[in-house]
Amino acid sequence: MTNRPLGAQISHMLKDRGIDVIFGIPGVHNVEMYRGIEEAGITHVLARHEQGAGFMADGYARATGRPGVAYVITGPGLTNILTPLGQAHSDSVPVLVIASCLNRGDLKMGKARLHDMRDQEAAAATVCDWSHTAMDAGSAYRLIDRALAEFACARPRPRAIHVPIEVLGAPAESPRPAAPLPERPRAADVAKAVGMIENARRPLFILGGGAVGGHEAARAVLARRHAASFVTGAGRGIPAPGDPLHFGPTLARPDSAAIFARADLVIAVGTELAETDLWRDTLGHRCPLIRVDLDPAELTDIHPADLAICGDAGDVLAALAERLPEGDSDWTPSEVAQARARFRAEVDAERPGILAIAEAVQAALPSDTIFYSDMTQFAYVANEILDLPAPGLWHHPWGYGTLGYALPAAIGGKAGQPKRPVVAIAGDYGFQYTIQELGTAVELGLPLPILVWDNGKLKEIEESMQRSQIAPNAVMARNPDFLGVARAWGCQTAAPQDLHALSAALRQALVADGPTVIHMTPGLAR
């Protein structure tokens, strides 16, 4: 046992439990947390804003499958990171925030202290699975182990741990050595599900982000039963490339309800069937529904299941792949192809010109490229139409819908997967939310292409106002010279005038010695 200040012990504890990267910003209240970082052998990534640090931790977690960890200060540091925590909560991303807080005697006493806030723990609880304050070293150690264990065997939503300043600086004995993490619970008996799927002539699967870890088993099940499938945005890449019975990530197309009406069994695996998946209240099915989810609360929502299986999606899919016999179905490749062609035409008509550019971007990059996109029309088109060869390749702020996500999340993803190509895609307005994180990307020397889709306005909001018969208001904002700003940070830049030049700029950016901001306008599609 070695005595060190608790702040240093926490870094050593995290390293012992497999955490090797921490994102954050030091301040006078959390300096003790920085005492042990280098000694423990942890890499610290300095963000320019706590919102950036939170999105970086989120991007790192999505790219690696390991928890993303952030250190922040009392009060404003915690409130600044709440938006990324809300995004991580809605998308089930394992992010752990460790924040300093006021000394024990000052908590909830109403004293005018630096970074004082009325209830820091309660504030974080609004966007985290839980938020607790550790009043001593033992409590801090138990909370960290609890968070890591829950990331391993429960829905991996964010957790927040707050430690008083005086506790961080007080000597503490080392934590106990890391124990094996618990395994996820085995799936419930799937015998009934096997029978229902075996008897179905038109089985239709919906595969969500919770099924990503079981994508090989999912592909086996789809092939064995000749079943049709949709994916949510987070589930893109789960079906095998070129699967002729895959409808794609097009659940939100209104006409998809008619497809569900033709199914005789729907199997939803690892998906909340959230508003942002469907943009309607019902699937449109008139047949039995099987739902598989790790969270029992999701099995009792507005989409009641005829058979609800509470368990890990990967376990259930593996059991189905093992037990389902070969079989045929009444789905045909021609009806799927016709639907996909119709959906594609609708998307292209709704947001003209973007589809060709999105396809050019995908074609110019290696097949294992990891994308991080922001809330922008460019991403909305790509998310509905572009197929992916594998899961985990495109990350988007699905549920919470935060602007400013793409750049810092891509920095975190690249930090977690330094040998993989990583690309950020942001709109002209959302890019300005976290544009300061270009400094972090430059400091790290990341060969990171950053695509900025510039249509000169909040076009999605303008069109929403027009549909509501509201005269467009507050949708035009003066943009900076994006390339000039990027060069000021030390980035390389490109302003391609056609799709060929765009492809060349992307390939060059992947081998650059730092980030490259690539400015795209609607004129590229002409």
C-alpha positions in Angstrom: 0.0 0.0 0.0 1.4 3.4 -1.0 0.2 6.7 0.5 -0.4 9.5 -2.0 -2.9 12.3 -2.2 -6.2 10.9 -3.3 -6.1 12.8 -6.5 -3.0 11.0 -7.6 -4.3 7.7 -6.3 -7.4 8.0 -8.6 -5.2 8.3 -11.7 -3.2 5.2 -10.6 -6.4 3.4 -10.0 -7.8 4.2 -13.4 -4.6 3.1 -15.1 -4.7 -0.2 -13.2 -8.2 -0.7 -14.5 -7.3 -0.1 -18.1 -7.8 3.6 -18.6 -4.9 5.1 -20.5 -6.4 8.4 -21.8 -8.1 11.2 -19.9 -9.6 14.3 -21.4 -10.0 17.5 -19.5 -8.9 21.0 -18.4 -7.1 21.6 -15.1 -8.1 24.3 -12.7 -7.3 25.5 -9.2 -9.9 23.2 -7.7 -8.8 19.9 -9.4 -5.1 20.3 -9.6 -4.6 17.4 -7.2 -6.2 15.1 -9.9 -3.3 16.1 -12.2 -0.6 15.2 -9.7 -0.5 11.5 -10.6 -1.4 11.5 -14.3 2.1 11.3 -15.8 3.4 9.1 -13.0 0.6 6.6 -13.7 1.4 6.6 -17.4 -1.8 8.1 -18.6 -2.1 10.4 -21.6 -3.9 13.6 -20.9 -5.6 15.4 -23.8 -6.1 19.1 -23.1 -9.4 20.4 -24.5 -10.2 24.1 -25.1 -13.6 23.9 -23.4 -15.1 21.3 -21.1 -17.8 20.7 -23.7 -15.0 19.6 -26.1 -13.5 17.4 -23.4 -16.9 15.6 -22.9 -17.4 15.1 -26.6 -13.8 13.8 -26.9 -14.5 11.3 -24.2 -17.6 10.2 -26.0 -15.8 9.9 -29.3 -13.0 7.9 -27.7 -15.5 5.5 -26.1 -17.4 5.0 -29.4 -14.2 4.3 -31.3 -12.6 1.9 -28.8 -15.4 0.3 -26.9 -13.7 1.4 -23.7 -15.0 4.1 -21.2 -14.1 7.7 -22.0 -12.9 9.6 -18.9 -12.9 13.3 -18.3 -11.5 15.4 -15.4 -13.3 18.8 -14.8 -13.4 21.4 -12.1 -16.0 22.4 -9.6 -19.1 24.4 -10.8 -18.5 25.8 -14.3 -16.4 22.8 -15.4 -19.2 20.5 -14.5 -21.9 22.6 -16.1 -19.9 23.0 -19.3 -19.7 19.3 -19.7 -23.4 18.6 -19.1 -24.3 18.8 -22.8 -21.9 16.0 -23.8 -23.1 14.0 -20.8 -26.7 14.4 -22.1 -25.6 13.2 -25.5 -23.8 10.2 -24.0 -26.9 9.3 -21.9 -29.2 9.4 -24.9 -26.9 7.3 -27.1 -25.8 4.9 -24.3 -22.1 5.8 -24.3 -19.8 4.9 -21.4 -18.4 8.2 -20.2 -17.1 8.8 -16.6 -16.7 12.3 -15.4 -14.7 12.9 -12.2 -15.1 16.4 -10.9 -13.8 18.3 -7.9 -16.5 19.9 -5.7 -16.5 22.3 -2.7 -15.1 21.1 0.6 -17.4 19.1 2.8 -18.1 22.0 5.2 -19.2 24.3 2.3 -21.5 21.9 0.4 -25.0 23.2 0.4 -24.1 25.9 3.0 -24.8 28.9 0.7 -21.3 30.4 1.2 -19.9 32.6 -1.5 -17.0 30.3 -2.6 -15.2 30.2 -5.9 -17.1 28.0 -8.4 -19.9 27.7 -5.9 -23.2 26.2 -7.2 -26.3 25.1 -5.3 -26.2 21.4 -6.0 -23.5 20.1 -8.3 -24.4 16.5 -7.7 -28.1 17.1 -8.6 -27.2 19.0 -11.7 -25.1 16.1 -13.1 -27.8 13.6 -12.1 -30.2 15.2 -14.7 -28.0 13.9 -17.6 -26.2 10.9 -16.1 -27.3 7.4 -15.0 -26.2 8.5 -11.6 -24.2 11.2 -9.9 -22.7 10.8 -6.4 -20.3 12.7 -4.1 -17.4 10.7 -2.5 -16.7 12.1 1.0 -13.6 10.0 1.5 -11.1 7.9 -0.4 -12.9 4.6 0.1 -16.1 6.0 -1.3 -14.3 7.4 -4.3 -12.7 4.0 -5.0 -16.0 2.2 -4.7 -17.8 4.6 -7.0 -15.1 4.3 -9.7 -15.3 0.5 -9.5 -19.0 0.6 -9.5 -19.0 2.8 -12.7 -16.6 0.5 -14.5 -18.5 -2.6 -13.5 -21.8 -1.1 -14.7 -20.3 -0.1 -18.0 -19.4 -3.8 -18.4 -22.7 -5.4 -17.5 -25.5 -2.7 -17.7 -26.6 -0.1 -20.2 -23.4 2.0 -20.5 -24.7 5.5 -19.8 -22.5 8.2 -18.2 -21.7 8.5 -14.5 -20.5 11.4 -12.5 -18.3 11.3 -9.4 -17.7 14.5 -7.3 -14.8 14.7 -4.8 -14.4 17.6 -2.4 -11.2 19.6 -2.9 -9.8 18.8 0.6 -10.5 15.1 0.1 -8.6 15.1 -3.3 -5.5 16.6 -1.5 -5.6 14.4 1.6 -3.2 11.4 1.9 -4.9 8.1 1.0 -3.9 4.5 0.9 -3.8 2.8 -2.5 -7.0 1.2 -3.7 -7.3 -2.5 -3.8 -6.1 -4.2 -7.1 -8.5 -4.4 -10.0 -10.9 -7.3 -9.8 -12.4 -9.0 -12.9 -15.3 -7.1 -14.2 -18.7 -8.9 -14.1 -19.9 -10.5 -17.3 -23.1 -9.3 -18.9 -26.2 -11.3 -17.9 -26.9 -14.2 -20.2 -30.0 -13.9 -22.3 -33.3 -15.3 -21.3 -34.5 -18.6 -22.8 -34.9 -17.9 -26.5 -36.8 -21.1 -27.3 -40.1 -19.2 -27.9 -38.4 -16.7 -30.1 -36.8 -19.4 -32.2 -40.2 -21.0 -32.7 -41.8 -17.7 -33.7 -39.1 -16.8 -36.2 -39.0 -20.4 -37.6 -42.8 -20.2 -38.3 -42.7 -16.7 -39.9 -42.8 -16.2 -43.6 -42.0 -12.5 -43.6 -39.7 -12.0 -40.6 -38.4 -8.4 -40.4 -35.5 -7.4 -38.1 -34.7 -4.0 -36.7 -31.1 -3.9 -35.5 -30.0 -1.0 -33.2 -26.8 0.2 -31.6 -27.2 -2.3 -28.8 -26.7 -5.2 -31.4 -23.4 -3.9 -32.7 -21.4 -6.4 -30.6 -23.4 -9.2 -32.0 -23.2 -8.2 -35.7 -21.7 -11.5 -36.9 -24.4 -13.5 -35.2 -27.0 -11.0 -36.6 -25.7 -11.6 -40.2 -25.9 -15.3 -39.7 -29.5 -15.1 -38.5 -30.5 -12.9 -41.4 -28.8 -15.2 -43.9 -30.2 -18.4 -42.4 -33.8 -17.3 -42.4 -33.6 -15.0 -45.5 -35.1 -12.4 -43.3 -35.5 -8.7 -44.2 -34.0 -6.0 -42.1 -33.8 -2.3 -41.2 -31.2 -0.7 -39.0 -31.3 2.4 -36.8 -28.7 5.0 -37.3 -26.6 3.5 -34.5 -27.0 0.0 -36.0 -25.6 0.9 -39.5 -23.2 -1.7 -40.8 -24.6 -4.7 -38.8 -26.1 -6.5 -41.9 -23.6 -7.9 -44.3 -22.6 -5.6 -47.2 -24.8 -6.1 -50.2 -27.4 -8.0 -48.3 -30.3 -8.0 -50.9 -33.0 -8.1 -48.2 -31.7 -5.1 -46.2 -33.8 -1.9 -46.4 -31.1 0.2 -44.9 -31.2 2.9 -42.2 -34.5 4.2 -43.6 -36.9 3.6 -40.7 -37.8 7.3 -40.7 -39.1 7.2 -44.3 -42.9 7.5 -43.9 -43.4 4.6 -46.4 -41.5 2.2 -44.2 -44.7 1.8 -42.2 -46.3 0.1 -45.2 -43.3 -2.4 -45.3 -43.9 -3.2 -41.6 -47.5 -3.8 -42.4 -46.5 -6.6 -44.8 -44.4 -8.4 -42.2 -45.8 -11.3 -40.2 -43.2 -11.0 -37.4 -41.0 -8.0 -36.3 -37.9 -8.6 -34.2 -36.4 -5.4 -32.7 -32.9 -6.1 -31.2 -30.9 -3.5 -29.2 -33.0 -0.5 -30.0 -35.2 1.9 -28.0 -37.4 2.5 -31.1 -36.9 6.2 -30.1 -38.5 9.2 -31.7 -35.2 9.9 -33.5 -35.3 6.4 -35.0 -38.8 6.5 -36.4 -40.1 10.1 -36.3 -43.6 8.6 -35.8 -45.4 6.9 -32.9 -45.8 3.4 -34.4 -43.9 1.1 -36.5 -46.9 0.3 -38.7 -46.8 -3.5 -38.0 -49.9 -5.6 -37.6 -48.1 -8.7 -36.4 -46.4 -10.0 -33.3 -43.3 -8.0 -32.0 -40.3 -9.5 -30.3 -38.1 -7.1 -28.4 -34.6 -7.7 -27.0 -33.0 -5.1 -24.8 -30.6 -5.0 -21.8 -32.8 -2.4 -20.1 -36.1 -3.7 -18.8 -37.6 -0.2 -19.0 -37.3 -0.2 -22.8 -39.4 -3.4 -22.9 -42.4 -1.7 -21.3 -42.6 1.5 -23.4 -45.0 2.7 -26.1 -44.0 -0.3 -28.4 -45.3 -3.2 -26.3 -43.8 -6.6 -27.2 -45.6 -9.9 -27.6 -42.3 -11.5 -26.4 -39.9 -9.4 -24.4 -36.4 -10.7 -23.7 -34.3 -8.8 -21.2 -30.7 -9.5 -21.9 -27.7 -8.7 -23.9 -28.4 -8.4 -27.6 -25.2 -10.1 -28.6 -26.0 -13.1 -26.4 -29.5 -13.4 -27.8 -28.4 -13.1 -31.4 -25.7 -15.8 -30.8 -28.3 -18.1 -29.3 -30.6 -17.5 -32.3 -27.8 -18.2 -34.7 -27.0 -21.4 -33.0 -30.5 -22.7 -32.8 -32.4 -21.5 -35.8 -32.6 -23.9 -38.7 -32.1 -22.9 -42.4 -35.3 -21.6 -43.9 -36.7 -19.5 -46.7 -39.0 -16.4 -46.6 -41.4 -14.6 -48.9 -39.3 -11.4 -49.0 -37.8 -10.8 -52.4 -34.7 -8.8 -53.4 -36.8 -6.9 -56.0 -39.3 -5.5 -53.6 -36.4 -4.4 -51.3 -34.5 -2.8 -54.2 -37.6 -0.9 -55.3 -38.1 0.5 -51.8 -34.5 1.5 -51.5 -34.6 3.3 -54.9 -37.8 5.1 -53.8 -36.3 6.1 -50.5 -33.1 7.3 -52.2 -35.1 9.5 -54.6 -37.1 11.0 -51.8 -33.9 11.9 -49.8 -32.3 13.4 -52.9 -35.4 15.5 -53.7 -35.7 16.8 -50.1 -32.1 18.0 -49.9 -30.9 18.3 -53.5 -27.2 17.8 -54.3 -25.9 16.5 -51.0 -26.2 12.8 -51.9 -23.7 12.9 -54.7 -21.2 14.7 -52.5 -21.7 12.3 -49.6 -21.2 9.3 -51.9 -18.0 10.9 -53.3 -16.7 11.4 -49.7 -17.3 7.7 -48.9 -15.8 6.5 -52.1 -12.6 8.5 -51.6 -11.9 7.1 -48.2 -10.7 3.7 -46.9 -13.5 1.3 -46.1 -12.5 1.3 -42.4 -12.8 5.0 -42.0 -14.5 6.2 -38.8 -16.9 9.2 -39.3 -18.1 11.6 -36.7 -20.9 13.9 -37.9 -22.7 16.9 -36.5 -26.4 18.0 -36.7 -26.3 19.1 -40.3 -28.2 18.4 -43.5 -25.1 16.7 -45.0 -25.2 14.1 -42.2 -29.0 13.7 -42.4 -28.6 12.6 -46.0 -25.6 10.4 -45.4 -27.2 8.7 -42.4 -30.2 7.6 -44.4 -28.6 6.5 -47.6 -25.0 5.4 -47.2 -24.4 1.8 -46.3 -21.4 0.9 -44.1 -19.3 -2.3 -44.4 -19.2 -2.8 -40.7 -20.7 -1.4 -37.5 -19.1 1.3 -35.4 -17.9 3.3 -38.4 -20.3 6.3 -38.2 -21.1 8.2 -35.0 -23.7 10.9 -34.7 -25.4 12.7 -31.8 -28.6 10.8 -32.3 -30.8 11.2 -29.3 -29.7 14.5 -27.7 -29.0 16.1 -31.0 -26.2 18.4 -29.9 -24.5 20.9 -32.2 -20.7 21.0 -31.9 -20.3 17.3 -31.5 -18.3 16.2 -34.6 -14.9 17.9 -34.2 -14.1 17.1 -30.5 -15.7 13.6 -30.8 -13.5 12.9 -33.8 -10.4 14.1 -31.9 -11.3 11.6 -29.1 -11.9 8.9 -31.7 -8.5 9.5 -33.3 -6.9 9.5 -29.9 -8.4 6.1 -29.3 -7.7 4.7 -32.8 -4.5 6.5 -33.9 -3.9 4.1 -36.8 -7.4 4.3 -38.3 -8.6 7.0 -40.6 -11.0 9.3 -38.8 -13.1 12.1 -40.4 -15.2 14.9 -38.8 -18.2 16.3 -40.7 -19.8 19.5 -39.4 -22.2 22.2 -40.7 -21.1 25.8 -40.9 -23.1 26.8 -37.8 -22.5 23.8 -35.6 -18.8 23.9 -36.4 -18.6 27.3 -34.6 -19.8 25.7 -31.3 -16.5 23.9 -30.8 -14.2 25.4 -33.4 -11.6 26.2 -30.7 -10.8 22.5 -30.5 -8.9 22.9 -33.7 -6.1 23.9 -31.3 -6.2 20.5 -29.6 -6.1 18.7 -33.0 -3.1 20.8 -34.1 -1.3 20.2 -30.8 -1.8 16.4 -31.1 -0.6 16.5 -34.8 -3.7 14.5 -35.8 -4.1 13.8 -39.6 -7.8 14.5 -39.3 -9.9 15.6 -42.3 -12.5 18.1 -41.1 -15.3 18.6 -43.6 -17.3 21.8 -43.2 -20.6 21.8 -45.1 -21.3 25.5 -45.7 -24.7 26.4 -47.0 -24.6 29.8 -45.4 -27.5 29.4 -43.1 -29.4 27.3 -40.6 -31.1 25.7 -43.7 -32.8 22.9 -41.8 -34.4 25.4 -39.4 -35.3 27.7 -42.3 -37.2 24.9 -44.1 -38.9 23.9 -40.8 -40.2 27.4 -40.4 -41.4 27.5 -44.0 -43.3 24.2 -43.5 -44.9 25.8 -40.5 -45.8 28.9 -42.5 -43.5 31.0 -40.4 -41.5 33.7 -42.1 -37.8 32.5 -41.8 -36.3 34.4 -38.9 -32.8 34.2 -37.2 -31.6 31.6 -39.7 -28.8 33.7 -41.3 -25.6 34.2 -39.4 -22.4 35.8 -40.5 -19.8 33.1 -41.0 -16.1 33.7 -40.6 -13.5 32.9 -43.2 -13.3 29.2 -42.1 -10.1 28.5 -43.9 -8.5 31.7 -42.6 -9.4 30.7 -39.0 -8.1 27.2 -39.6 -4.8 28.5 -40.9 -4.5 30.7 -37.9 -4.7 27.6 -35.7 -2.0 25.9 -37.8 -4.3 23.7 -39.8 -3.9 22.8 -43.5 -6.9 23.8 -45.6 -8.6 23.0 -48.9 -11.5 24.5 -50.9 -12.3 21.9 -53.6 -14.4 23.2 -56.5 -15.6 19.8 -57.8 -16.0 16.2 -56.6 -12.6 15.1 -58.1 -10.8 17.8 -56.2 -12.8 16.9 -53.0 -11.6 13.3 -53.3 -8.0 14.4 -53.8 -8.2 16.7 -50.8 -9.5 13.9 -48.6 -6.8 11.5 -49.5 -4.1 14.1 -48.9 -5.6 15.0 -45.6 -5.3 11.4 -44.3 -1.5 11.6 -44.7 -1.0 15.2 -43.6 1.0 16.0 -40.5 -1.9 17.7 -38.8 -5.6 18.4 -39.3 -7.0 19.7 -42.6 -10.2 21.8 -42.8 -12.0 21.1 -46.1 -14.6 23.7 -47.1 -17.6 22.2 -49.0 -20.4 24.2 -50.6 -23.6 23.0 -52.4 -21.8 24.0 -55.7 -19.7 20.9 -55.5 -22.5 18.8 -56.8 -22.9 20.8 -60.0 
